[in-house]
Amino acid sequence: MRVAIVTVGSRGDVEPYIALGLGLQFGGHEVRLATHAEYEAAIRSRGVTVHT
């Protein structure tokens, strides 16, 4: 299943969605996280696709 997660806010608001995305990927899903460009490097470094 393809999953798109959209979140805004501070890094503390975004971090839980990175973990959720990783869990979904582990379960075999294709995940993309849409959020602020300033968090792009942190998200990509964890192996989640990001859209800004």
Summary of the structure (lengths in Angstrom):
residues: 52
radius of gyration: 9.8
end to end distance: 21.1
largest distance: 28.0
contacts: 135
relative contact order: 0.27
helix: 48%
strand: 25%
